[in-house]
Amino acid sequence: MAKDTKAKDWDNLWGEYMELLKKWTQSFQALQKISAEVQAKYNEVSAKALNESSEKTLKEFYENWQKTMNEASLNATKQFGQNWQKITNQPGIDQMKVYGDLMNTFAETWQKMWKK
């Protein structure tokens, strides 16, 4: 009986992990898609600006574009971090956290060993 319980616990844990992995994959794919859309629109706007604008207007445009992209990047990173926190705070993820901590400790130890 205990083996059946352990197997079910493992199956439940694995199922939860796979669901979280699917959510992460979807988020990553959405980020890739929107990144491609932003790049395409940037290329379109840049081409139009180069053909139709004065040097002063181009300079203002690029300064505003850079500022906006920096802000958008910060917001996207912040949102991703918040979503990641939500995912990692769901039940059943504790073992993944322990594994992550273990891997971080291993990486730190590895780096310390090879710095010498």
Secondary structure as the mmCIF struct_conf table of DSSP 4:
data_model
#
loop_
_struct_conf.conf_type_id
_struct_conf.id
_struct_conf.beg_label_comp_id
_struct_conf.beg_label_asym_id
_struct_conf.beg_label_seq_id
_struct_conf.end_label_comp_id
_struct_conf.end_label_asym_id
_struct_conf.end_label_seq_id
HELX_RH_AL_P HELX_RH_AL_P1 ALA A 2 GLU A 52
HELX_RH_AL_P HELX_RH_AL_P2 GLU A 55 THR A 88
TURN_TY1_P TURN_TY1_P1 ASN A 89 ASN A 89
BEND BEND1 GLN A 90 GLN A 90
TURN_TY1_P TURN_TY1_P2 PRO A 91 GLY A 92
HELX_RH_AL_P HELX_RH_AL_P3 ASP A 94 LYS A 115
#
